[in-house]
Amino acid sequence: MASAGFGRAQQFWAAVLTSAPQPVGAVIAYLAVEEITGLLPFSFAFAAGAMLTLIFVELAPQAYARGGRYAAAAGTAAGGGVMLTLAAFLGVD
C-alpha cells in the first residue's frame, strides 16, 4: 500500500479492518473441524496453498526485485535453516 501512495494511518486502519473478521472465521473453522474431523487435513492443505500462493505471487518477486537475487536467496536459505533447526529441536515430525 505504501508503494501505491497510501499514508501510514490509512495502511494501519486497512490492516485493522481487514483483520477484524478473522476471529469470526476462526470460530467457524474450529466448529467445522470439531464437527467433521476429516476436514482438518483439507483445511491445512488449503491454508498452506494460500500461503504459498501469496509468497510466490506477491512476496518473492518483490524480494528479488529489491534486494537482488543473492540477498533474497540468502534470506530464503536462512529462513529454511531456522525452520528446520526449530523443527528438529522441538521434535516436530
Backbone torsions as a table, in degrees:
resi	resn	phi	psi	omega
1	MET	NA	-30.4	179.4
2	ALA	-64.3	-40.0	179.7
3	SER	-69.6	-19.5	177.2
4	ALA	-87.0	-3.8	175.8
5	GLY	98.7	9.8	178.0
6	PHE	-79.9	143.4	179.2
7	GLY	-77.4	171.7	-178.4
8	ARG	-62.8	-41.1	179.8
9	ALA	-65.0	-41.3	178.3
10	GLN	-64.7	-39.5	177.9
11	GLN	-64.5	-42.6	-179.9
12	PHE	-61.1	-50.6	-176.7
13	TRP	-69.3	-31.4	174.6
14	ALA	-64.2	-41.2	177.7
15	ALA	-65.1	-41.8	179.6
16	VAL	-65.2	-47.2	-176.3
17	LEU	-69.5	-34.3	178.2
18	THR	-77.3	-19.2	178.3
19	SER	-90.8	-14.5	-176.4
20	ALA	-59.4	-39.5	-179.6
21	PRO	-76.2	-7.9	-175.6
22	GLN	-60.6	-42.2	177.9
23	PRO	-61.2	-36.9	178.3
24	VAL	-65.1	-44.1	177.5
25	GLY	-64.0	-36.6	178.5
26	ALA	-65.4	-40.6	178.7
27	VAL	-65.9	-43.5	178.4
28	ILE	-62.0	-44.0	179.2
29	ALA	-64.2	-41.0	178.7
30	TYR	-61.5	-46.9	-179.9
31	LEU	-63.5	-38.4	178.8
32	ALA	-65.7	-43.0	-179.2
33	VAL	-70.4	-36.1	177.6
34	GLU	-65.6	-35.8	-178.5
35	GLU	-76.2	-41.6	-177.6
36	ILE	-124.8	93.8	-174.2
37	THR	-65.2	-22.6	177.6
38	GLY	-68.4	-12.3	178.6
39	LEU	-75.1	-22.0	-172.6
40	LEU	-58.1	-49.6	179.2
41	PRO	-60.8	-37.6	179.9
42	PHE	-69.3	-37.0	178.9
43	SER	-69.0	-37.0	175.0
44	PHE	-64.3	-42.8	179.7
45	ALA	-63.8	-41.0	178.5
46	PHE	-63.4	-45.2	179.9
47	ALA	-63.7	-42.9	179.3
48	ALA	-64.0	-41.3	178.2
49	GLY	-64.2	-39.4	177.8
50	ALA	-64.4	-41.4	179.0
51	MET	-66.1	-44.1	179.3
52	LEU	-64.0	-39.2	177.2
53	THR	-61.7	-44.5	178.1
54	LEU	-59.9	-43.5	-179.0
55	ILE	-63.7	-49.8	-175.3
56	PHE	-73.2	-29.2	-176.9
57	VAL	-89.5	-39.3	-173.2
58	GLU	-107.0	-53.5	-168.6
59	LEU	-79.7	-45.5	-176.9
60	ALA	-61.5	-47.6	179.0
61	PRO	-59.9	-37.9	178.4
62	GLN	-67.4	-40.4	-179.4
63	ALA	-64.6	-43.0	-180.0
64	TYR	-70.8	-30.0	179.7
65	ALA	-75.4	-39.1	-176.0
66	ARG	-78.7	-57.4	-171.7
67	GLY	-92.0	-2.7	-177.1
68	GLY	87.2	166.2	-175.2
69	ARG	-63.2	-44.1	-174.5
70	TYR	-72.7	-37.1	179.1
71	ALA	-66.9	-41.8	179.1
72	ALA	-66.8	-40.3	178.5
73	ALA	-67.0	-39.3	178.2
74	ALA	-65.8	-40.5	177.6
75	GLY	-64.8	-39.9	177.7
76	THR	-64.5	-44.8	179.5
77	ALA	-64.6	-41.4	179.1
78	ALA	-64.9	-43.0	178.1
79	GLY	-63.1	-43.0	176.8
80	GLY	-63.2	-39.9	178.6
81	GLY	-64.3	-43.0	177.9
82	VAL	-63.5	-42.1	-180.0
83	MET	-63.0	-44.8	179.0
84	LEU	-66.0	-39.0	178.1
85	THR	-63.6	-46.4	178.2
86	LEU	-63.4	-39.6	178.7
87	ALA	-63.1	-41.6	179.2
88	ALA	-68.9	-41.5	-178.3
89	PHE	-67.2	-38.2	-178.2
90	LEU	-88.4	-5.1	177.8
91	GLY	73.6	31.8	179.7
92	VAL	-80.6	131.7	179.7
93	ASP	-85.6	NA	NA
